[in-house]
């Protein structure tokens, strides 16, 4: 042994480079935030995949509510839950061999006709339809009264003059109506472009209860909350490390300023 002593100088950062930065409580809360955020984020998407189905609308028959090429989300619903005013996706062999998007204007037992005073009439009541284009009334095609059989639906496009809908199938055996069982989903929102939730068809309120919006808003809130928690939790470590480094530098500066004073 040389008998010489060795002196080691502590790093100016106060050892902040060893182990995770921040207090143990902060680290635990950070991990909990990340874990909870992942549950909310992935849970929101998983819930959406179970409840909704995406569709692309190829034509302008639902304009201006839904344009050609728009991407929509349709909630999977029981056929018995379809109500007046709903925009639905259905598939009927007598119409086309592909999913079709139209608006339900009458259900089983209703009598529907057009047009008096430029408005649709259901069960003798004129229906206010604010979702139609402003000049639609001038282009509405008249059709005779149709009594919708039980278990069936009468559907129209929002672009009434160019839509191939129930009015184009009045000579069919079912007088243009479609079975409730043909419905695959109820459209809740246009997601591309991001037009959001469809407007509530308030004009049908006098005839009965309307469908309630699906859980899409709740799902979006879960996804956003999850993303915020994940990002916030992940940011704790770097922020705590930077704070400790700043404190270490401040302490080192204070010590450097104090040493000349002691030497005087």
KOLMI-539547 format. One record per atom (N, C-alpha, C): residue number from 1; chain; atom name; y, z, x. Coordinates in steps of 0.001 Angstrom, whole numbers, m for minus. Example, Ala and Ser with C-alpha at 12.3 -4.5 7.8 and 13.67 -1.06 7.14 Angstrom:
1	A	N	m5690	7800	13190
1	A	CA	m4500	7800	12300
1	A	C	m3300	7800	13200
2	A	N	m2250	7080	12850
2	A	CA	m1060	7140	13670
2	A	C	30	7870	12900
***
This chain:
1	A	N	m1197	0	833
1	A	CA	0	0	0
1	A	C	1237	0	861
2	A	N	2249	m709	533
2	A	CA	3451	m846	1349
2	A	C	4413	298	1159
3	A	N	4202	1076	63
3	A	CA	5095	2186	m212
3	A	C	6394	1771	m836
4	A	N	6540	484	m1076
4	A	CA	7766	5	m1695
4	A	C	7623	57	m3217
5	A	N	8683	503	m3829
5	A	CA	8666	549	m5296
5	A	C	9217	m752	m5861
6	A	N	8692	m1106	m6993
6	A	CA	9136	m2345	m7659
6	A	C	9890	m1993	m8923
7	A	N	11068	m2547	m9036
7	A	CA	11886	m2294	m10226
7	A	C	11913	m3548	m11081
8	A	N	11576	m3392	m12362
8	A	CA	11591	m4524	m13290
8	A	C	12778	m4388	m14223
9	A	N	13482	m5465	m14386
9	A	CA	14656	m5471	m15268
9	A	C	14240	m5930	m16654
10	A	N	14577	m5146	m17646
10	A	CA	14253	m5520	m19039
10	A	C	15023	m6758	m19428
11	A	N	14404	m7659	m20174
11	A	CA	15114	m8866	m20595
11	A	C	16322	m8508	m21422
12	A	N	17388	m9344	m21230
12	A	CA	18645	m9062	m21916
12	A	C	18516	m9114	m23423
13	A	N	17517	m9807	m23920
13	A	CA	17333	m9918	m25374
13	A	C	16669	m8702	m25970
14	A	N	16342	m7677	m25132
14	A	CA	15727	m6482	m25675
14	A	C	14305	m6684	m26103
15	A	N	13623	m7725	m25500
15	A	CA	12232	m7964	m25862
15	A	C	12060	m8669	m27178
16	A	N	13088	m9369	m27645
16	A	CA	13015	m10025	m28968
16	A	C	12047	m11182	m28993
17	A	N	11665	m11694	m27838
17	A	CA	10764	m12840	m27809
17	A	C	9321	m12458	m28032
18	A	N	8990	m11142	m28048
18	A	CA	7618	m10713	m28219
18	A	C	7337	m10406	m29685
19	A	N	6333	m11069	m30278
19	A	CA	5958	m10809	m31663
19	A	C	6941	m11396	m32653
20	A	N	6590	m11255	m33906
20	A	CA	7464	m11786	m34955
20	A	C	8799	m11062	m34988
21	A	N	9844	m11813	m35310
21	A	CA	11171	m11228	m35397
21	A	C	11342	m10516	m36726
22	A	N	12265	m9557	m36749
22	A	CA	12562	m8848	m37981
22	A	C	11736	m7595	m38149
23	A	N	12119	m6799	m39131
23	A	CA	11403	m5563	m39401
23	A	C	10064	m5848	m40074
24	A	N	9163	m4841	m40031
24	A	CA	7862	m5029	m40676
24	A	C	8021	m5241	m42183
25	A	N	8951	m4472	m42769
25	A	CA	9190	m4645	m44212
25	A	C	9678	m6054	m44519
26	A	N	10599	m6550	m43682
26	A	CA	11100	m7900	m43878
26	A	C	10015	m8947	m43732
27	A	N	9120	m8733	m42753
27	A	CA	8023	m9680	m42543
27	A	C	7064	m9690	m43734
28	A	N	6790	m8482	m44259
28	A	CA	5887	m8408	m45396
28	A	C	6495	m9062	m46636
29	A	N	7772	m8768	m46868
29	A	CA	8444	m9397	m48016
29	A	C	8524	m10908	m47853
30	A	N	8731	m11356	m46621
30	A	CA	8774	m12790	m46358
30	A	C	7443	m13447	m46683
31	A	N	6347	m12823	m46215
31	A	CA	5016	m13364	m46511
31	A	C	4713	m13352	m47994
32	A	N	5134	m12272	m48669
32	A	CA	4913	m12186	m50109
32	A	C	5691	m13274	m50847
33	A	N	6929	m13523	m50413
33	A	CA	7745	m14558	m51045
33	A	C	7106	m15938	m50878
34	A	N	6595	m16218	m49691
34	A	CA	5945	m17510	m49441
34	A	C	4698	m17650	m50308
35	A	N	3873	m16574	m50360
35	A	CA	2647	m16634	m51155
35	A	C	2946	m16820	m52635
36	A	N	3905	m16030	m53158
36	A	CA	4267	m16157	m54569
36	A	C	4875	m17521	m54852
37	A	N	5699	m17998	m53910
37	A	CA	6317	m19311	m54082
37	A	C	5293	m20420	m54156
38	A	N	4263	m20344	m53341
38	A	CA	3208	m21362	m53360
38	A	C	2454	m21336	m54688
39	A	N	2214	m20108	m55196
39	A	CA	1521	m19998	m56486
39	A	C	2343	m20649	m57593
40	A	N	3650	m20341	m57628
40	A	CA	4515	m20911	m58660
40	A	C	4646	m22423	m58499
41	A	N	4846	m22872	m57269
41	A	CA	5051	m24300	m57001
41	A	C	3818	m25113	m57386
42	A	N	2662	m24713	m56859
42	A	CA	1438	m25458	m57161
42	A	C	999	m25245	m58602
43	A	N	1246	m24028	m59137
43	A	CA	876	m23762	m60519
43	A	C	1664	m24620	m61496
44	A	N	2957	m24824	m61203
44	A	CA	3769	m25668	m62061
44	A	C	3249	m27096	m62116
45	A	N	2877	m27632	m60952
45	A	CA	2333	m28992	m60909
45	A	C	965	m29062	m61591
46	A	N	129	m28045	m61349
46	A	CA	m1206	m28048	m61958
46	A	C	m1109	m27970	m63480
47	A	N	m207	m27117	m63960
47	A	CA	10	m26998	m65403
47	A	C	459	m28328	m65987
48	A	N	1388	m28980	m65294
48	A	CA	1871	m30275	m65759
48	A	C	773	m31326	m65822
49	A	N	m137	m31296	m64823
49	A	CA	m1226	m32283	m64797
49	A	C	m2181	m32086	m65958
50	A	N	m2308	m30839	m66415
50	A	CA	m3206	m30551	m67536
50	A	C	m2564	m30928	m68867
51	A	N	m1271	m30646	m69010
51	A	CA	m593	m30794	m70303
51	A	C	m51	m32202	m70531
52	A	N	388	m32878	m69457
52	A	CA	1088	m34163	m69609
52	A	C	323	m35328	m68997
53	A	N	611	m36503	m69556
53	A	CA	106	m37759	m68995
53	A	C	1289	m38700	m68796
54	A	N	1363	m39369	m67652
54	A	CA	2470	m40309	m67417
54	A	C	2152	m41690	m67981
55	A	N	3187	m42349	m68484
55	A	CA	3050	m43721	m68978
55	A	C	4282	m44524	m68551
56	A	N	4084	m45804	m68352
56	A	CA	5192	m46718	m68100
56	A	C	5367	m47603	m69322
57	A	N	6582	m47642	m69866
57	A	CA	6868	m48445	m71066
57	A	C	7260	m49852	m70607
58	A	N	6488	m50871	m70966
58	A	CA	6732	m52207	m70415
58	A	C	7796	m53032	m71138
59	A	N	8186	m52632	m72353
59	A	CA	9097	m53474	m73143
59	A	C	10346	m52685	m73554
60	A	N	11272	m53393	m74211
60	A	CA	12509	m52760	m74686
60	A	C	12410	m52328	m76149
61	A	N	11222	m52262	m76689
61	A	CA	11082	m51972	m78120
61	A	C	11543	m50562	m78500
62	A	N	11686	m49671	m77508
62	A	CA	12163	m48317	m77792
62	A	C	13578	m48083	m77275
63	A	N	14268	m49164	m76899
63	A	CA	15652	m49041	m76416
63	A	C	16562	m48657	m77577
64	A	N	17621	m47893	m77342
64	A	CA	18058	m47405	m76030
64	A	C	17433	m46083	m75606
65	A	N	16542	m45504	m76440
65	A	CA	15925	m44222	m76087
65	A	C	15101	m44341	m74818
66	A	N	14298	m45405	m74749
66	A	CA	13445	m45654	m73580
66	A	C	13578	m47125	m73223
67	A	N	13919	m47401	m71990
67	A	CA	14095	m48776	m71554
67	A	C	12829	m49378	m70971
68	A	N	12834	m50680	m70787
68	A	CA	11694	m51357	m70182
68	A	C	11517	m50888	m68743
69	A	N	10286	m50539	m68404
69	A	CA	9993	m50066	m67054
69	A	C	10195	m48579	m66859
70	A	N	10693	m47881	m67876
70	A	CA	10895	m46429	m67758
70	A	C	9551	m45719	m67677
71	A	N	9554	m44621	m66919
71	A	CA	8374	m43776	m66780
71	A	C	8564	m42546	m67657
72	A	N	7602	m42288	m68547
72	A	CA	7721	m41157	m69462
72	A	C	6555	m40198	m69272
73	A	N	6762	m38954	m69727
73	A	CA	5694	m37958	m69749
73	A	C	5356	m37664	m71202
74	A	N	4090	m37815	m71550
74	A	CA	3630	m37566	m72909
74	A	C	2723	m36345	m72917
75	A	N	3058	m35393	m73761
75	A	CA	2271	m34175	m73874
75	A	C	1004	m34447	m74672
76	A	N	m106	m33973	m74173
76	A	CA	m1367	m34101	m74911
76	A	C	m1296	m33173	m76128
77	A	N	m1392	m33730	m77309
77	A	CA	m1290	m32928	m78533
77	A	C	m2442	m33264	m79464
78	A	N	m2745	m32324	m80315
78	A	CA	m3723	m32553	m81363
78	A	C	m3120	m33503	m82392
79	A	N	m3925	m34388	m82926
79	A	CA	m3397	m35382	m83866
79	A	C	m2750	m34736	m85093
80	A	N	m3210	m33548	m85457
80	A	CA	m2638	m32869	m86603
80	A	C	m1248	m32312	m86351
81	A	N	m832	m32252	m85072
81	A	CA	476	m31717	m84718
81	A	C	1570	m32779	m84669
82	A	N	1224	m34041	m84912
82	A	CA	2221	m35114	m84890
82	A	C	3074	m35042	m86148
83	A	N	4415	m35096	m85965
83	A	CA	5331	m34949	m87090
83	A	C	6356	m36086	m87120
84	A	N	7093	m36161	m88210
84	A	CA	8119	m37196	m88354
84	A	C	9144	m37077	m87228
85	A	N	9562	m38218	m86707
85	A	CA	10546	m38250	m85632
85	A	C	9952	m38243	m84243
86	A	N	8679	m37902	m84115
86	A	CA	8044	m37866	m82797
86	A	C	7919	m39273	m82219
87	A	N	8150	m39384	m80920
87	A	CA	7835	m40620	m80196
87	A	C	6449	m40414	m79597
88	A	N	5511	m41267	m79968
88	A	CA	4125	m41052	m79573
88	A	C	3562	m42252	m78813
89	A	N	2521	m41961	m78056
89	A	CA	1728	m42997	m77393
89	A	C	407	m43089	m78147
90	A	N	40	m44270	m78587
90	A	CA	m1209	m44431	m79330
90	A	C	m1883	m45738	m78920
91	A	N	m3121	m45839	m79314
91	A	CA	m3881	m47060	m79022
91	A	C	m4666	m47449	m80268
92	A	N	m4374	m48633	m80771
92	A	CA	m5024	m49128	m81984
92	A	C	m5469	m50563	m81734
93	A	N	m6723	m50825	m81998
93	A	CA	m7292	m52141	m81690
93	A	C	m6622	m53271	m82457
94	A	N	m6099	m52999	m83646
94	A	CA	m5467	m54067	m84425
94	A	C	m4054	m54367	m83928
95	A	N	m3491	m53492	m83103
95	A	CA	m2155	m53716	m82550
95	A	C	m2250	m54344	m81161
96	A	N	m2928	m53650	m80282
96	A	CA	m3091	m54134	m78904
96	A	C	m4171	m53295	m78238
97	A	N	m4700	m53805	m77153
97	A	CA	m5756	m53083	m76439
97	A	C	m5167	m52237	m75315
98	A	N	m3913	m51853	m75469
98	A	CA	m3224	m51038	m74462
98	A	C	m2443	m49945	m75185
99	A	N	m2077	m48858	m74503
99	A	CA	m1262	m47818	m75134
99	A	C	98	m48371	m75573
100	A	N	534	m47982	m76757
100	A	CA	1795	m48441	m77344
100	A	C	2668	m47212	m77615
101	A	N	3977	m47356	m77392
101	A	CA	4921	m46261	m77629
101	A	C	5825	m46624	m78805
102	A	N	5802	m45797	m79861
102	A	CA	6655	m46000	m81039
102	A	C	7058	m44646	m81597
103	A	N	7975	m44681	m82590
103	A	CA	8438	m43454	m83235
103	A	C	7800	m43313	m84622
104	A	N	7290	m42126	m84901
104	A	CA	6726	m41840	m86216
104	A	C	7875	m41624	m87200
105	A	N	7926	m42427	m88248
105	A	CA	8992	m42250	m89255
105	A	C	8441	m41756	m90587
106	A	N	7129	m41825	m90769
106	A	CA	6527	m41334	m92012
106	A	C	5079	m40942	m91732
107	A	N	4633	m39914	m92446
107	A	CA	3258	m39426	m92288
107	A	C	2524	m39566	m93614
108	A	N	1256	m39199	m93630
108	A	CA	440	m39359	m94824
108	A	C	1058	m38747	m96067
109	A	N	1149	m39516	m97124
109	A	CA	1745	m39059	m98369
109	A	C	3189	m39466	m98549
110	A	N	3865	m39872	m97467
110	A	CA	5269	m40293	m97538
110	A	C	5378	m41710	m98090
111	A	N	6547	m41982	m98668
111	A	CA	6907	m43348	m99065
111	A	C	8110	m43758	m98238
112	A	N	7996	m44854	m97526
112	A	CA	9041	m45300	m96611
112	A	C	9477	m46711	m96976
113	A	N	10778	m46982	m96819
113	A	CA	11306	m48319	m97092
113	A	C	12577	m48525	m96288
114	A	N	13036	m49754	m96245
114	A	CA	14268	m50107	m95537
114	A	C	14826	m51392	m96176
115	A	N	16092	m51555	m96329
115	A	CA	17111	m50611	m95891
115	A	C	18162	m50534	m96983
116	A	N	18575	m49364	m97376
116	A	CA	19680	m49156	m98290
116	A	C	20826	m48541	m97495
117	A	N	21996	m49126	m97604
117	A	CA	23160	m48674	m96834
117	A	C	22888	m48721	m95336
118	A	N	22019	m49638	m94945
118	A	CA	21721	m49798	m93522
118	A	C	20908	m48674	m92929
119	A	N	20236	m47886	m93774
119	A	CA	19484	m46749	m93266
119	A	C	18045	m46758	m93776
120	A	N	17183	m46202	m92968
120	A	CA	15792	m46004	m93354
120	A	C	15742	m44966	m94466
121	A	N	14796	m45136	m95385
121	A	CA	14659	m44175	m96485
121	A	C	13208	m43678	m96513
122	A	N	13054	m42351	m96486
122	A	CA	11723	m41737	m96549
122	A	C	11726	m40730	m97688
123	A	N	10804	m40893	m98614
123	A	CA	10704	m40013	m99790
123	A	C	12045	m39919	m100533
124	A	N	12754	m41048	m100594
124	A	CA	14016	m41111	m101309
124	A	C	15215	m40595	m100540
125	A	N	15032	m40119	m99329
125	A	CA	16137	m39579	m98532
125	A	C	16511	m40563	m97429
126	A	N	17818	m40801	m97285
126	A	CA	18287	m41634	m96181
126	A	C	18213	m40843	m94880
127	A	N	17705	m41472	m93855
127	A	CA	17480	m40794	m92584
127	A	C	18565	m41179	m91589
128	A	N	19253	m40182	m91072
128	A	CA	20254	m40413	m90034
128	A	C	19530	m40493	m88692
129	A	N	19723	m41598	m87979
129	A	CA	19028	m41811	m86707
129	A	C	20034	m42078	m85591
130	A	N	20622	m41045	m85015
130	A	CA	21658	m41223	m83984
130	A	C	21145	m41803	m82675
131	A	N	19836	m41824	m82493
131	A	CA	19263	m42365	m81265
131	A	C	19216	m43887	m81267
132	A	N	19521	m44529	m82409
132	A	CA	19535	m45995	m82474
132	A	C	20823	m46545	m81878
133	A	N	20773	m47799	m81456
133	A	CA	21979	m48460	m80951
133	A	C	23007	m48574	m82077
134	A	N	24288	m48619	m81722
134	A	CA	25361	m48602	m82720
134	A	C	25298	m49778	m83688
135	A	N	24858	m50930	m83202
135	A	CA	24847	m52108	m84076
135	A	C	23486	m52338	m84728
136	A	N	22603	m51334	m84687
136	A	CA	21261	m51513	m85234
136	A	C	21282	m51779	m86727
137	A	N	22158	m51076	m87447
137	A	CA	22191	m51218	m88909
137	A	C	22415	m52664	m89339
138	A	N	23150	m53413	m88530
138	A	CA	23444	m54800	m88877
138	A	C	22232	m55705	m88673
139	A	N	21251	m55196	m87908
139	A	CA	20105	m56053	m87570
139	A	C	18788	m55538	m88139
140	A	N	18875	m54537	m89014
140	A	CA	17643	m53991	m89588
140	A	C	17007	m54989	m90545
141	A	N	15707	m55102	m90449
141	A	CA	14972	m56004	m91340
141	A	C	14458	m55225	m92539
142	A	N	14699	m55743	m93725
142	A	CA	14212	m55081	m94931
142	A	C	12697	m55196	m95036
143	A	N	12091	m54150	m95569
143	A	CA	10666	m54234	m95887
143	A	C	10431	m53400	m97144
144	A	N	9436	m53781	m97926
144	A	CA	9204	m53107	m99208
144	A	C	8688	m51686	m98993
145	A	N	8718	m50904	m100072
145	A	CA	8226	m49517	m99994
145	A	C	6739	m49496	m99629
146	A	N	6417	m48597	m98726
146	A	CA	5030	m48412	m98311
146	A	C	4680	m46940	m98475
147	A	N	3600	m46672	m99169
147	A	CA	3098	m45300	m99278
147	A	C	2031	m45111	m98213
148	A	N	2269	m44173	m97326
148	A	CA	1385	m43969	m96176
148	A	C	144	m43199	m96616
149	A	N	m1057	m43740	m96371
149	A	CA	m2284	m43023	m96749
149	A	C	m2434	m41719	m95955
150	A	N	m3167	m40791	m96513
150	A	CA	m3430	m39527	m95838
150	A	C	m4120	m39768	m94495
151	A	N	m3695	m39004	m93496
151	A	CA	m4307	m39118	m92183
151	A	C	m3807	m40291	m91369
152	A	N	m2715	m40944	m91852
152	A	CA	m2195	m42099	m91128
152	A	C	m686	m41951	m90898
153	A	N	m135	m42820	m90058
153	A	CA	1269	m42744	m89646
153	A	C	1920	m44113	m89776
154	A	N	3218	m44105	m90103
154	A	CA	4011	m45334	m90118
154	A	C	4984	m45233	m88961
155	A	N	4989	m46246	m88077
155	A	CA	5744	m46169	m86829
155	A	C	6690	m47346	m86656
156	A	N	7866	m47059	m86107
156	A	CA	8861	m48090	m85814
156	A	C	9354	m47928	m84384
157	A	N	9814	m49034	m83808
157	A	CA	10487	m48958	m82520
157	A	C	11959	m48658	m82730
158	A	N	12607	m48058	m81758
158	A	CA	14038	m47769	m81895
158	A	C	14874	m49043	m81789
159	A	N	14328	m50084	m81177
159	A	CA	15007	m51389	m81137
159	A	C	14431	m52179	m82311
160	A	N	14955	m51921	m83505
160	A	CA	14305	m52367	m84738
160	A	C	14176	m53873	m84880
161	A	N	15107	m54632	m84325
161	A	CA	15057	m56077	m84541
161	A	C	14036	m56774	m83643
162	A	N	13663	m56134	m82535
162	A	CA	12745	m56805	m81607
162	A	C	11444	m56079	m81398
163	A	N	11199	m55020	m82170
163	A	CA	9994	m54218	m81977
163	A	C	8841	m54724	m82834
164	A	N	7701	m54887	m82211
164	A	CA	6481	m55227	m82955
164	A	C	5862	m53891	m83369
165	A	N	6180	m53478	m84605
165	A	CA	5748	m52149	m85053
165	A	C	5037	m52249	m86397
166	A	N	5083	m51194	m87188
166	A	CA	4371	m51210	m88469
166	A	C	4849	m52317	m89397
167	A	N	6135	m52688	m89264
167	A	CA	6656	m53753	m90129
167	A	C	6017	m55106	m89829
168	A	N	5505	m55268	m88627
168	A	CA	4848	m56525	m88261
168	A	C	3387	m56544	m88682
169	A	N	2890	m55422	m89184
169	A	CA	1478	m55318	m89581
169	A	C	1326	m54951	m91051
170	A	N	2358	m55230	m91860
170	A	CA	2313	m54852	m93277
170	A	C	1203	m55557	m94031
171	A	N	774	m56704	m93541
171	A	CA	m293	m57450	m94237
171	A	C	m1683	m57011	m93812
172	A	N	m1742	m56072	m92848
172	A	CA	m3051	m55550	m92442
172	A	C	m3649	m54721	m93572
173	A	N	m4926	m54414	m93447
173	A	CA	m5606	m53637	m94483
173	A	C	m4965	m52266	m94685
174	A	N	m4405	m51696	m93617
174	A	CA	m3819	m50347	m93698
174	A	C	m2311	m50387	m93905
175	A	N	m1769	m51554	m94299
175	A	CA	m321	m51705	m94558
175	A	C	539	m51297	m93366
176	A	N	77	m51611	m92170
176	A	CA	862	m51339	m90966
176	A	C	750	m49925	m90446
177	A	N	m43	m49081	m91067
177	A	CA	m166	m47698	m90634
177	A	C	m1239	m47550	m89561
178	A	N	m1139	m46439	m88846
178	A	CA	m2064	m46154	m87746
178	A	C	m2700	m44790	m87978
179	A	N	m3948	m44656	m87633
179	A	CA	m4641	m43386	m87792
179	A	C	m4041	m42319	m86873
180	A	N	m3952	m41090	m87361
180	A	CA	m3493	m39985	m86522
180	A	C	m4363	m39849	m85273
181	A	N	m5640	m40119	m85424
181	A	CA	m6568	m39989	m84310
181	A	C	m6312	m40964	m83173
182	A	N	m5482	m41997	m83421
182	A	CA	m5179	m42970	m82371
182	A	C	m4123	m42455	m81395
183	A	N	m3444	m41362	m81767
183	A	CA	m2374	m40827	m80927
183	A	C	m2954	m40157	m79685
184	A	N	m2430	m40540	m78525
184	A	CA	m2873	m39973	m77255
184	A	C	m1913	m38918	m76711
185	A	N	m669	m38962	m77135
185	A	CA	295	m37981	m76638
185	A	C	1646	m38144	m77302
186	A	N	2471	m37102	m77202
186	A	CA	3835	m37121	m77734
186	A	C	4807	m37129	m76560
187	A	N	5688	m38116	m76518
187	A	CA	6611	m38271	m75391
187	A	C	7659	m37161	m75420
188	A	N	7766	m36470	m74302
188	A	CA	8726	m35367	m74184
188	A	C	9980	m35772	m73420
189	A	N	9806	m36607	m72394
189	A	CA	10951	m36885	m71517
189	A	C	10774	m38213	m70797
190	A	N	11906	m38782	m70401
190	A	CA	11930	m39932	m69508
190	A	C	12187	m39387	m68105
191	A	N	11224	m39571	m67211
191	A	CA	11349	m38993	m65871
191	A	C	11781	m40015	m64824
192	A	N	11710	m41289	m65156
192	A	CA	12233	m42312	m64244
192	A	C	12741	m43481	m65046
193	A	N	14066	m43750	m65015
193	A	CA	15081	m42918	m64357
193	A	C	15162	m41536	m64998
194	A	N	15810	m40598	m64332
194	A	CA	15777	m39198	m64757
194	A	C	16728	m38958	m65936
195	A	N	16349	m39489	m67098
195	A	CA	17162	m39319	m68297
195	A	C	16917	m37980	m68983
196	A	N	15809	m37336	m68654
196	A	CA	15532	m36010	m69201
196	A	C	14836	m36043	m70550
197	A	N	14944	m34916	m71259
197	A	CA	14245	m34732	m72531
197	A	C	14792	m35684	m73594
198	A	N	13910	m36122	m74474
198	A	CA	14340	m36985	m75571
198	A	C	15178	m36174	m76563
199	A	N	16166	m36802	m77206
199	A	CA	16979	m36084	m78198
199	A	C	16142	m35674	m79411
200	A	N	16509	m34561	m80020
200	A	CA	15798	m34066	m81200
200	A	C	16100	m34957	m82405
201	A	N	15082	m35423	m83116
201	A	CA	15296	m36314	m84276
201	A	C	15719	m35516	m85507
202	A	N	16941	m35014	m85497
202	A	CA	17410	m34098	m86537
202	A	C	17459	m34722	m87931
203	A	N	17490	m36044	m88004
203	A	CA	17569	m36699	m89308
203	A	C	16356	m36459	m90190
204	A	N	15245	m35998	m89597
204	A	CA	14016	m35772	m90375
204	A	C	13848	m34314	m90791
205	A	N	14809	m33452	m90442
205	A	CA	14665	m32012	m90708
205	A	C	14505	m31701	m92187
206	A	N	15189	m32446	m93079
206	A	CA	15123	m32164	m94505
206	A	C	13734	m32428	m95089
207	A	N	12941	m33204	m94369
207	A	CA	11612	m33571	m94884
207	A	C	10524	m32621	m94418
208	A	N	10841	m31756	m93475
208	A	CA	9825	m30842	m92953
208	A	C	10131	m30435	m91524
209	A	N	9328	m29520	m91017
209	A	CA	9536	m28999	m89667
209	A	C	9357	m30098	m88624
210	A	N	10170	m30007	m87567
210	A	CA	10069	m30947	m86455
210	A	C	9183	m30355	m85355
211	A	N	8723	m31214	m84486
211	A	CA	7926	m30746	m83348
211	A	C	8822	m30021	m82349
212	A	N	8306	m28960	m81770
212	A	CA	9034	m28236	m80726
212	A	C	8833	m28933	m79393
213	A	N	9840	m28894	m78508
213	A	CA	9672	m29497	m77185
213	A	C	8508	m28853	m76439
214	A	N	7866	m29620	m75590
214	A	CA	6771	m29094	m74788
214	A	C	7269	m28186	m73674
215	A	N	6358	m27699	m72830
215	A	CA	6723	m26731	m71780
215	A	C	7277	m27371	m70511
216	A	N	7775	m28590	m70596
216	A	CA	8212	m29284	m69390
216	A	C	9321	m28529	m68663
217	A	N	10306	m28018	m69388
217	A	CA	11413	m27296	m68749
217	A	C	10894	m26062	m68005
218	A	N	9942	m25363	m68606
218	A	CA	9366	m24179	m67956
218	A	C	8628	m24571	m66679
219	A	N	7905	m25677	m66735
219	A	CA	7180	m26144	m65546
219	A	C	8140	m26492	m64414
220	A	N	9214	m27190	m64752
220	A	CA	10204	m27554	m63732
220	A	C	10823	m26305	m63127
221	A	N	11114	m25300	m63984
221	A	CA	11690	m24050	m63487
221	A	C	10729	m23351	m62528
222	A	N	9440	m23368	m62838
222	A	CA	8446	m22755	m61952
222	A	C	8404	m23457	m60600
223	A	N	8417	m24779	m60627
223	A	CA	8368	m25551	m59378
223	A	C	9603	m25271	m58529
224	A	N	10774	m25254	m59150
224	A	CA	12010	m24998	m58404
224	A	C	12023	m23582	m57846
225	A	N	11636	m22597	m58686
225	A	CA	11598	m21211	m58220
225	A	C	10616	m21052	m57069
226	A	N	9460	m21720	m57175
226	A	CA	8479	m21651	m56097
226	A	C	9001	m22240	m54804
227	A	N	9691	m23369	m54903
227	A	CA	10237	m24006	m53703
227	A	C	11291	m23112	m53042
228	A	N	12118	m22461	m53865
228	A	CA	13159	m21572	m53324
228	A	C	12522	m20390	m52605
229	A	N	11481	m19800	m53200
229	A	CA	10812	m18660	m52572
229	A	C	10135	m19056	m51266
230	A	N	9472	m20200	m51247
230	A	CA	8807	m20658	m50024
230	A	C	9819	m20892	m48910
231	A	N	10877	m21601	m49222
231	A	CA	11894	m21893	m48215
231	A	C	12588	m20617	m47747
232	A	N	12895	m19736	m48716
232	A	CA	13550	m18482	m48347
232	A	C	12671	m17598	m47496
233	A	N	11397	m17479	m47883
233	A	CA	10479	m16669	m47098
233	A	C	10244	m17233	m45711
234	A	N	10110	m18552	m45617
234	A	CA	9883	m19188	m44318
234	A	C	11106	m19085	m43419
235	A	N	12283	m19003	m44028
235	A	CA	13509	m18941	m43229
235	A	C	13785	m17550	m42668
236	A	N	13071	m16519	m43171
236	A	CA	13364	m15153	m42724
236	A	C	13137	m14988	m41219
237	A	N	12003	m15485	m40714
237	A	CA	11684	m15321	m39288
237	A	C	12756	m15899	m38371
238	A	N	13098	m17200	m38525
238	A	CA	14139	m17775	m37666
238	A	C	15489	m17066	m37793
239	A	N	15847	m16669	m39007
239	A	CA	17127	m15989	m39199
239	A	C	17113	m14628	m38516
240	A	N	16006	m13869	m38689
240	A	CA	15903	m12553	m38049
240	A	C	15908	m12684	m36525
241	A	N	15210	m13700	m36010
241	A	CA	15174	m13902	m34557
241	A	C	16558	m14222	m34015
242	A	N	17280	m15076	m34727
242	A	CA	18638	m15412	m34285
242	A	C	19540	m14184	m34332
243	A	N	19376	m13348	m35368
243	A	CA	20188	m12140	m35468
243	A	C	19889	m11182	m34323
244	A	N	18580	m11022	m33979
244	A	CA	18212	m10130	m32883
244	A	C	18728	m10656	m31549
245	A	N	18670	m11973	m31377
245	A	CA	19190	m12556	m30148
245	A	C	20685	m12317	m30024
246	A	N	21395	m12470	m31125
246	A	CA	22839	m12229	m31106
246	A	C	23149	m10771	m30780
247	A	N	22357	m9834	m31368
247	A	CA	22579	m8421	m31066
247	A	C	22268	m8110	m29606
248	A	N	21199	m8742	m29069
248	A	CA	20853	m8521	m27672
248	A	C	21948	m9003	m26738
249	A	N	22502	m10143	m27033
249	A	CA	23589	m10663	m26191
249	A	C	24821	m9766	m26274
250	A	N	25076	m9254	m27496
250	A	CA	26222	m8361	m27651
250	A	C	26034	m7086	m26840
251	A	N	24790	m6534	m26845
251	A	CA	24516	m5331	m26057
251	A	C	24638	m5607	m24568
252	A	N	24120	m6764	m24130
252	A	CA	24208	m7119	m22713
252	A	C	25662	m7270	m22286
253	A	N	26486	m7869	m23153
253	A	CA	27896	m8018	m22833
253	A	C	28597	m6677	m22742
254	A	N	28223	m5772	m23676
254	A	CA	28840	m4449	m23647
254	A	C	28470	m3697	m22375
255	A	N	27189	m3819	m21933
255	A	CA	26755	m3158	m20705
255	A	C	27468	m3730	m19494
256	A	N	27640	m5060	m19472
256	A	CA	28315	m5685	m18321
256	A	C	29770	m5225	m18223
257	A	N	30396	m5034	m19373
257	A	CA	31768	m4566	m19362
257	A	C	31881	m3094	m18978
258	A	N	30821	m2310	m19275
258	A	CA	30849	m876	m18986
258	A	C	30582	m574	m17519
259	A	N	29773	m1374	m16813
259	A	CA	29404	m1100	m15422
259	A	C	30605	m1087	m14475
260	A	N	31574	m2008	m14505
260	A	CA	32750	m1903	m13628
260	A	C	33549	m648	m13875
261	A	N	33563	m179	m15132
261	A	CA	34320	1031	m15443
261	A	C	33705	2243	m14781
262	A	N	32335	2290	m14742
262	A	CA	31647	3413	m14117
262	A	C	31810	3395	m12605
263	A	N	32004	2187	m12029
263	A	CA	32111	2057	m10569
263	A	C	33464	2397	m10013
264	A	N	34437	2589	m10898
264	A	CA	35797	2876	m10395
264	A	C	35941	4317	m9931
***
